[in-house]
């Protein structure tokens, strides 16, 4: 199981956020997020939004640190990318 996370650099709601993704399946991603205690409501189309204070927790649980550009590349290569405006 490999799950990836980009640096917390996306602003929103007064904090910075990371994206947590899988390059295998959404089932793998949901299982990792659940084990980490991330609520399902944090899932958005093809990733989980994770606040910066949870970044170290995700890495300690096994998430691999990658760039934001790499997150998009991994999702696209896996066929899991769901851009805004496209149906799930």
N, CA, C and O atoms as a Tinker XYZ file with bonds, in Angstrom:
   352  protein
     1  N      0.853000   -1.177000    0.000000    73     2
     2  CA     0.000000    0.000000    0.000000    64     1     3
     3  C      0.895000    1.236000    0.000000    63     2     4     5
     4  O      1.741000    1.400000    0.879000    81     3
     5  N      0.702000    2.101000   -0.993000    73     3     6
     6  CA     1.435000    3.364000   -1.006000    64     5     7
     7  C      0.451000    4.510000   -1.167000    63     6     8     9
     8  O     -0.336000    4.557000   -2.112000    81     7
     9  N      0.520000    5.414000   -0.236000    73     7    10
    10  CA    -0.280000    6.633000   -0.265000    64     9    11
    11  C      0.711000    7.785000   -0.260000    63    10    12    13
    12  O      1.774000    7.695000    0.354000    81    11
    13  N      0.369000    8.853000   -0.935000    73    11    14
    14  CA     1.273000    9.987000   -1.117000    64    13    15
    15  C      0.656000   11.254000   -0.547000    63    14    16    17
    16  O     -0.565000   11.390000   -0.467000    81    15
    17  N      1.528000   12.182000   -0.150000    73    15    18
    18  CA     1.069000   13.465000    0.388000    64    17    19
    19  C      1.989000   14.575000   -0.111000    63    18    20    21
    20  O      3.209000   14.418000   -0.152000    81    19
    21  N      1.384000   15.696000   -0.486000    73    19    22
    22  CA     2.198000   16.844000   -0.889000    64    21    23
    23  C      2.333000   17.807000    0.285000    63    22    24    25
    24  O      1.586000   17.704000    1.258000    81    23
    25  N      3.280000   18.744000    0.205000    73    23    26
    26  CA     3.493000   19.676000    1.323000    64    25    27
    27  C      2.253000   20.531000    1.595000    63    26    28    29
    28  O      1.502000   20.843000    0.671000    81    27
    29  N      2.038000   20.907000    2.840000    73    27    30
    30  CA     0.886000   21.764000    3.163000    64    29    31
    31  C      1.119000   23.185000    2.660000    63    30    32    33
    32  O      1.678000   24.023000    3.368000    81    31
    33  N      0.687000   23.441000    1.441000    73    31    34
    34  CA     0.910000   24.756000    0.836000    64    33    35
    35  C     -0.343000   25.343000    0.204000    63    34    36    37
    36  O     -0.281000   26.395000   -0.431000    81    35
    37  N     -1.470000   24.678000    0.369000    73    35    38
    38  CA    -2.716000   25.146000   -0.241000    64    37    39
    39  C     -3.559000   25.862000    0.811000    63    38    40    41
    40  O     -4.034000   25.228000    1.753000    81    39
    41  N     -3.755000   27.191000    0.663000    73    39    42
    42  CA    -4.499000   27.949000    1.670000    64    41    43
    43  C     -6.005000   27.733000    1.579000    63    42    44    45
    44  O     -6.563000   27.536000    0.500000    81    43
    45  N     -6.639000   27.774000    2.736000    73    43    46
    46  CA    -8.099000   27.695000    2.800000    64    45    47
    47  C     -8.561000   27.683000    4.235000    63    46    48    49
    48  O     -7.984000   26.995000    5.078000    81    47
    49  N     -9.595000   28.438000    4.512000    73    47    50
    50  CA   -10.196000   28.470000    5.852000    64    49    51
    51  C     -9.184000   28.826000    6.941000    63    50    52    53
    52  O     -9.250000   28.304000    8.054000    81    51
    53  N     -8.255000   29.713000    6.612000    73    51    54
    54  CA    -7.302000   30.202000    7.603000    64    53    55
    55  C     -6.169000   29.250000    7.941000    63    54    56    57
    56  O     -5.490000   29.440000    8.949000    81    55
    57  N     -5.950000   28.226000    7.118000    73    55    58
    58  CA    -4.849000   27.293000    7.355000    64    57    59
    59  C     -4.303000   26.785000    6.034000    63    58    60    61
    60  O     -4.841000   27.097000    4.971000    81    59
    61  N     -3.235000   26.002000    6.097000    73    59    62
    62  CA    -2.652000   25.403000    4.904000    64    61    63
    63  C     -3.015000   23.923000    4.857000    63    62    64    65
    64  O     -3.166000   23.270000    5.889000    81    63
    65  N     -3.151000   23.411000    3.636000    73    63    66
    66  CA    -3.616000   22.041000    3.431000    64    65    67
    67  C     -2.687000   21.255000    2.523000    63    66    68    69
    68  O     -2.000000   21.815000    1.669000    81    67
    69  N     -2.681000   19.941000    2.729000    73    67    70
    70  CA    -1.997000   18.980000    1.872000    64    69    71
    71  C     -3.057000   18.136000    1.170000    63    70    72    73
    72  O     -4.227000   18.125000    1.551000    81    71
    73  N     -2.606000   17.426000    0.128000    73    71    74
    74  CA    -3.469000   16.476000   -0.569000    64    73    75
    75  C     -2.928000   15.073000   -0.331000    63    74    76    77
    76  O     -1.742000   14.812000   -0.528000    81    75
    77  N     -3.793000   14.189000    0.087000    73    75    78
    78  CA    -3.454000   12.795000    0.339000    64    77    79
    79  C     -4.069000   11.971000   -0.782000    63    78    80    81
    80  O     -5.281000   12.019000   -0.990000    81    79
    81  N     -3.237000   11.205000   -1.518000    73    79    82
    82  CA    -3.719000   10.454000   -2.688000    64    81    83
    83  C     -3.155000    9.037000   -2.697000    63    82    84    85
    84  O     -2.190000    8.721000   -2.001000    81    83
    85  N     -3.790000    8.199000   -3.509000    73    83    86
    86  CA    -3.299000    6.852000   -3.779000    64    85    87
    87  C     -3.020000    6.740000   -5.275000    63    86    88    89
    88  O     -3.666000    7.402000   -6.088000    81    87
    89  N     -2.059000    5.901000   -5.626000    73    87    90
    90  CA    -1.824000    5.631000   -7.043000    64    89    91
    91  C     -2.360000    4.258000   -7.428000    63    90    92    93
    92  O     -2.068000    3.746000   -8.509000    81    91
    93  N     -3.156000    3.661000   -6.522000    73    91    94
    94  CA    -3.702000    2.329000   -6.768000    64    93    95
    95  C     -5.227000    2.334000   -6.847000    63    94    96    97
    96  O     -5.807000    1.895000   -7.840000    81    95
    97  N     -5.875000    2.838000   -5.781000    73    95    98
    98  CA    -7.339000    2.805000   -5.756000    64    97    99
    99  C     -7.882000    3.750000   -4.689000    63    98   100   101
   100  O     -7.176000    4.153000   -3.765000    81    99
   101  N     -9.150000    4.087000   -4.847000    73    99   102
   102  CA    -9.805000    4.896000   -3.822000    64   101   103
   103  C    -10.027000    4.069000   -2.562000    63   102   104   105
   104  O    -10.024000    4.612000   -1.458000    81   103
   105  N    -10.219000    2.760000   -2.717000    73   103   106
   106  CA   -10.374000    1.896000   -1.540000    64   105   107
   107  C     -9.130000    1.968000   -0.659000    63   106   108   109
   108  O     -9.232000    2.081000    0.562000    81   107
   109  N     -7.951000    1.903000   -1.287000    73   107   110
   110  CA    -6.695000    2.015000   -0.542000    64   109   111
   111  C     -6.613000    3.365000    0.170000    63   110   112   113
   112  O     -6.228000    3.439000    1.337000    81   111
   113  N     -6.973000    4.415000   -0.533000    73   111   114
   114  CA    -6.923000    5.765000    0.029000    64   113   115
   115  C     -7.895000    5.904000    1.206000    63   114   116   117
   116  O     -7.532000    6.446000    2.251000    81   115
   117  N     -9.114000    5.422000    1.038000    73   115   118
   118  CA   -10.100000    5.518000    2.118000    64   117   119
   119  C     -9.651000    4.717000    3.347000    63   118   120   121
   120  O     -9.836000    5.160000    4.480000    81   119
   121  N     -9.069000    3.551000    3.121000    73   119   122
   122  CA    -8.602000    2.731000    4.250000    64   121   123
   123  C     -7.486000    3.438000    5.013000    63   122   124   125
   124  O     -7.478000    3.432000    6.244000    81   123
   125  N     -6.543000    4.048000    4.291000    73   123   126
   126  CA    -5.460000    4.772000    4.938000    64   125   127
   127  C     -6.009000    5.955000    5.735000    63   126   128   129
   128  O     -5.633000    6.165000    6.889000    81   127
   129  N     -6.893000    6.716000    5.114000    73   127   130
   130  CA    -7.473000    7.885000    5.778000    64   129   131
   131  C     -8.255000    7.476000    7.023000    63   130   132   133
   132  O     -8.170000    8.133000    8.060000    81   131
   133  N     -9.010000    6.399000    6.915000    73   131   134
   134  CA    -9.783000    5.926000    8.064000    64   133   135
   135  C     -8.859000    5.523000    9.205000    63   134   136   137
   136  O     -9.116000    5.861000   10.361000    81   135
   137  N     -7.783000    4.801000    8.891000    73   135   138
   138  CA    -6.827000    4.388000    9.919000    64   137   139
   139  C     -6.158000    5.595000   10.579000    63   138   140   141
   140  O     -5.774000    5.546000   11.748000    81   139
   141  N     -6.028000    6.673000    9.815000    73   139   142
   142  CA    -5.410000    7.901000   10.320000    64   141   143
   143  C     -6.414000    8.756000   11.094000    63   142   144   145
   144  O     -6.033000    9.718000   11.761000    81   143
   145  N     -7.695000    8.402000   11.003000    73   143   146
   146  CA    -8.735000    9.159000   11.695000    64   145   147
   147  C     -9.203000   10.379000   10.927000    63   146   148   149
   148  O     -9.749000   11.312000   11.516000    81   147
   149  N     -8.995000   10.383000    9.620000    73   147   150
   150  CA    -9.427000   11.500000    8.777000    64   149   151
   151  C    -10.889000   11.266000    8.398000    63   150   152   153
   152  O    -11.220000   10.200000    7.878000    81   151
   153  N    -11.770000   12.234000    8.646000    73   151   154
   154  CA   -13.186000   12.025000    8.330000    64   153   155
   155  C    -13.428000   11.941000    6.816000    63   154   156   157
   156  O    -12.743000   12.593000    6.028000    81   155
   157  N    -14.396000   11.141000    6.434000    73   155   158
   158  CA   -14.725000   10.930000    5.014000    64   157   159
   159  C    -15.115000   12.243000    4.334000    63   158   160   161
   160  O    -14.939000   12.381000    3.124000    81   159
   161  N    -15.629000   13.187000    5.077000    73   159   162
   162  CA   -16.025000   14.477000    4.486000    64   161   163
   163  C    -14.819000   15.258000    3.947000    63   162   164   165
   164  O    -14.989000   16.215000    3.192000    81   163
   165  N    -13.602000   14.851000    4.334000    73   163   166
   166  CA   -12.386000   15.502000    3.837000    64   165   167
   167  C    -12.004000   15.003000    2.443000    63   166   168   169
   168  O    -11.059000   15.517000    1.843000    81   167
   169  N    -12.727000   14.008000    1.922000    73   167   170
   170  CA   -12.459000   13.478000    0.585000    64   169   171
   171  C    -13.108000   14.387000   -0.451000    63   170   172   173
   172  O    -14.294000   14.707000   -0.364000    81   171
   173  N    -12.311000   14.795000   -1.427000    73   171   174
   174  CA   -12.826000   15.676000   -2.480000    64   173   175
   175  C    -12.404000   15.142000   -3.848000    63   174   176   177
   176  O    -11.251000   15.285000   -4.253000    81   175
   177  N    -13.337000   14.536000   -4.540000    73   175   178
   178  CA   -13.181000   14.001000   -5.903000    64   177   179
   179  C    -12.142000   12.882000   -6.022000    63   178   180   181
   180  O    -12.496000   11.753000   -6.362000    81   179
   181  N    -10.865000   13.178000   -5.747000    73   179   182
   182  CA    -9.815000   12.178000   -5.952000    64   181   183
   183  C     -8.721000   12.230000   -4.885000    63   182   184   185
   184  O     -7.680000   11.588000   -5.025000    81   183
   185  N     -8.959000   12.989000   -3.830000    73   183   186
   186  CA    -7.950000   13.151000   -2.772000    64   185   187
   187  C     -8.614000   13.540000   -1.459000    63   186   188   189
   188  O     -9.776000   13.945000   -1.420000    81   187
   189  N     -7.848000   13.406000   -0.395000    73   187   190
   190  CA    -8.275000   13.934000    0.901000    64   189   191
   191  C     -7.525000   15.232000    1.138000    63   190   192   193
   192  O     -6.329000   15.322000    0.859000    81   191
   193  N     -8.215000   16.227000    1.648000    73   191   194
   194  CA    -7.581000   17.460000    2.094000    64   193   195
   195  C     -7.189000   17.252000    3.555000    63   194   196   197
   196  O     -8.019000   16.904000    4.395000    81   195
   197  N     -5.918000   17.471000    3.833000    73   195   198
   198  CA    -5.393000   17.246000    5.175000    64   197   199
   199  C     -4.771000   18.538000    5.694000    63   198   200   201
   200  O     -3.883000   19.082000    5.039000    81   199
   201  N     -5.204000   19.050000    6.851000    73   199   202
   202  CA    -4.623000   20.284000    7.379000    64   201   203
   203  C     -3.162000   20.087000    7.769000    63   202   204   205
   204  O     -2.733000   18.977000    8.085000    81   203
   205  N     -2.417000   21.168000    7.741000    73   203   206
   206  CA    -0.967000   21.099000    7.972000    64   205   207
   207  C     -0.599000   20.432000    9.297000    63   206   208   209
   208  O      0.437000   19.773000    9.382000    81   207
   209  N     -1.419000   20.590000   10.322000    73   207   210
   210  CA    -1.071000   19.987000   11.609000    64   209   211
   211  C     -1.184000   18.462000   11.595000    63   210   212   213
   212  O     -0.752000   17.815000   12.549000    81   211
   213  N     -1.749000   17.872000   10.546000    73   211   214
   214  CA    -1.849000   16.411000   10.415000    64   213   215
   215  C     -0.814000   15.830000    9.454000    63   214   216   217
   216  O     -0.737000   14.612000    9.290000    81   215
   217  N     -0.021000   16.689000    8.820000    73   215   218
   218  CA     0.967000   16.259000    7.830000    64   217   219
   219  C      1.939000   15.230000    8.420000    63   218   220   221
   220  O      2.128000   14.158000    7.845000    81   219
   221  N      2.541000   15.545000    9.540000    73   219   222
   222  CA     3.511000   14.641000   10.170000    64   221   223
   223  C      2.863000   13.312000   10.558000    63   222   224   225
   224  O      3.507000   12.266000   10.487000    81   223
   225  N      1.594000   13.346000   10.969000    73   223   226
   226  CA     0.882000   12.111000   11.304000    64   225   227
   227  C      0.778000   11.200000   10.088000    63   226   228   229
   228  O      0.992000    9.991000   10.188000    81   227
   229  N      0.448000   11.786000    8.938000    73   227   230
   230  CA     0.305000   11.004000    7.706000    64   229   231
   231  C      1.647000   10.397000    7.296000    63   230   232   233
   232  O      1.715000    9.232000    6.905000    81   231
   233  N      2.701000   11.186000    7.388000    73   231   234
   234  CA     4.037000   10.685000    7.031000    64   233   235
   235  C      4.449000    9.577000    7.996000    63   234   236   237
   236  O      4.986000    8.556000    7.565000    81   235
   237  N      4.211000    9.759000    9.272000    73   235   238
   238  CA     4.553000    8.730000   10.264000    64   237   239
   239  C      3.770000    7.436000   10.025000    63   238   240   241
   240  O      4.255000    6.348000   10.335000    81   239
   241  N      2.562000    7.558000    9.475000    73   239   242
   242  CA     1.729000    6.383000    9.186000    64   241   243
   243  C      2.116000    5.711000    7.868000    63   242   244   245
   244  O      1.587000    4.654000    7.524000    81   243
   245  N      3.048000    6.337000    7.130000    73   243   246
   246  CA     3.528000    5.697000    5.907000    64   245   247
   247  C      3.297000    6.443000    4.616000    63   246   248   249
   248  O      3.694000    5.956000    3.558000    81   247
   249  N      2.669000    7.609000    4.655000    73   247   250
   250  CA     2.468000    8.385000    3.427000    64   249   251
   251  C      3.826000    8.862000    2.920000    63   250   252   253
   252  O      4.673000    9.300000    3.698000    81   251
   253  N      4.018000    8.771000    1.620000    73   251   254
   254  CA     5.267000    9.171000    0.988000    64   253   255
   255  C      5.169000   10.636000    0.575000    63   254   256   257
   256  O      4.212000   11.045000   -0.082000    81   255
   257  N      6.170000   11.419000    0.970000    73   255   258
   258  CA     6.173000   12.844000    0.646000    64   257   259
   259  C      6.595000   13.053000   -0.809000    63   258   260   261
   260  O      7.646000   12.584000   -1.246000    81   259
   261  N      5.730000   13.782000   -1.555000    73   259   262
   262  CA     6.001000   14.114000   -2.955000    64   261   263
   263  C      5.582000   15.555000   -3.202000    63   262   264   265
   264  O      4.914000   16.165000   -2.366000    81   263
   265  N      5.969000   16.092000   -4.334000    73   263   266
   266  CA     5.566000   17.451000   -4.693000    64   265   267
   267  C      4.102000   17.465000   -5.142000    63   266   268   269
   268  O      3.522000   16.423000   -5.447000    81   267
   269  N      3.527000   18.651000   -5.175000    73   267   270
   270  CA     2.147000   18.794000   -5.648000    64   269   271
   271  C      2.031000   18.373000   -7.105000    63   270   272   273
   272  O      1.032000   17.778000   -7.510000    81   271
   273  N      3.036000   18.679000   -7.873000    73   271   274
   274  CA     3.047000   18.281000   -9.285000    64   273   275
   275  C      3.051000   16.753000   -9.418000    63   274   276   277
   276  O      2.398000   16.191000  -10.297000    81   275
   277  N      3.794000   16.101000   -8.533000    73   275   278
   278  CA     3.864000   14.641000   -8.547000    64   277   279
   279  C      2.525000   14.020000   -8.160000    63   278   280   281
   280  O      2.157000   12.970000   -8.687000    81   279
   281  N      1.794000   14.654000   -7.247000    73   279   282
   282  CA     0.460000   14.172000   -6.870000    64   281   283
   283  C     -0.433000   14.091000   -8.107000    63   282   284   285
   284  O     -1.109000   13.086000   -8.324000    81   283
   285  N     -0.433000   15.144000   -8.909000    73   283   286
   286  CA    -1.258000   15.159000  -10.120000    64   285   287
   287  C     -0.785000   14.086000  -11.094000    63   286   288   289
   288  O     -1.602000   13.389000  -11.696000    81   287
   289  N      0.530000   13.949000  -11.253000    73   287   290
   290  CA     1.064000   12.949000  -12.168000    64   289   291
   291  C      0.680000   11.533000  -11.738000    63   290   292   293
   292  O      0.297000   10.711000  -12.570000    81   291
   293  N      0.784000   11.254000  -10.442000    73   291   294
   294  CA     0.427000    9.935000   -9.927000    64   293   295
   295  C     -1.050000    9.622000  -10.142000    63   294   296   297
   296  O     -1.400000    8.524000  -10.576000    81   295
   297  N     -1.916000   10.588000   -9.838000    73   295   298
   298  CA    -3.355000   10.385000  -10.027000    64   297   299
   299  C     -3.697000   10.146000  -11.496000    63   298   300   301
   300  O     -4.490000    9.264000  -11.825000    81   299
   301  N     -3.092000   10.938000  -12.367000    73   299   302
   302  CA    -3.364000   10.815000  -13.792000    64   301   303
   303  C     -2.882000    9.465000  -14.322000    63   302   304   305
   304  O     -3.612000    8.786000  -15.045000    81   303
   305  N     -1.664000    9.075000  -13.969000    73   303   306
   306  CA    -1.108000    7.801000  -14.432000    64   305   307
   307  C     -1.936000    6.614000  -13.945000    63   306   308   309
   308  O     -2.032000    5.602000  -14.639000    81   307
   309  N     -2.529000    6.726000  -12.767000    73   307   310
   310  CA    -3.343000    5.646000  -12.208000    64   309   311
   311  C     -4.770000    5.645000  -12.739000    63   310   312   313
   312  O     -5.535000    4.718000  -12.472000    81   311
   313  N     -5.132000    6.693000  -13.497000    73   311   314
   314  CA    -6.511000    6.802000  -13.996000    64   313   315
   315  C     -7.487000    7.222000  -12.921000    63   314   316   317
   316  O     -8.691000    7.012000  -13.060000    81   315
   317  N     -6.985000    7.814000  -11.852000    73   315   318
   318  CA    -7.834000    8.219000  -10.726000    64   317   319
   319  C     -8.094000    9.721000  -10.679000    63   318   320   321
   320  O     -8.821000   10.180000   -9.798000    81   319
   321  N     -7.532000   10.489000  -11.583000    73   319   322
   322  CA    -7.690000   11.946000  -11.567000    64   321   323
   323  C     -9.122000   12.303000  -11.915000    63   322   324   325
   324  O     -9.661000   11.830000  -12.915000    81   323
   325  N     -9.738000   13.137000  -11.092000    73   323   326
   326  CA   -11.108000   13.618000  -11.304000    64   325   327
   327  C    -11.126000   15.137000  -11.171000    63   326   328   329
   328  O    -11.465000   15.661000  -10.109000    81   327
   329  N    -10.765000   15.849000  -12.238000    73   327   330
   330  CA   -10.741000   17.320000  -12.172000    64   329   331
   331  C    -12.138000   17.895000  -11.895000    63   330   332   333
   332  O    -13.157000   17.258000  -12.158000    81   331
   333  N    -12.147000   19.110000  -11.358000    73   331   334
   334  CA   -13.411000   19.802000  -11.122000    64   333   335
   335  C    -14.193000   19.883000  -12.416000    63   334   336   337
   336  O    -13.626000   20.063000  -13.494000    81   335
   337  N    -15.508000   19.746000  -12.294000    73   335   338
   338  CA   -16.378000   19.852000  -13.461000    64   337   339
   339  C    -16.599000   18.549000  -14.197000    63   338   340   341
   340  O    -17.432000   18.482000  -15.101000    81   339
   341  N    -15.867000   17.511000  -13.825000    73   339   342
   342  CA   -16.068000   16.194000  -14.450000    64   341   343
   343  C    -16.819000   15.295000  -13.479000    63   342   344   345
   344  O    -16.586000   15.343000  -12.272000    81   343
   345  N    -17.714000   14.482000  -14.005000    73   343   346
   346  CA   -18.457000   13.585000  -13.109000    64   345   347
   347  C    -17.547000   12.561000  -12.449000    63   346   348   349
   348  O    -16.547000   12.135000  -13.028000    81   347
   349  N    -17.903000   12.175000  -11.240000    73   347   350
   350  CA   -17.156000   11.137000  -10.512000    64   349   351
   351  C    -17.446000    9.830000  -11.168000    63   350   352
   352  O    -16.933000    8.797000  -10.737000    81   351
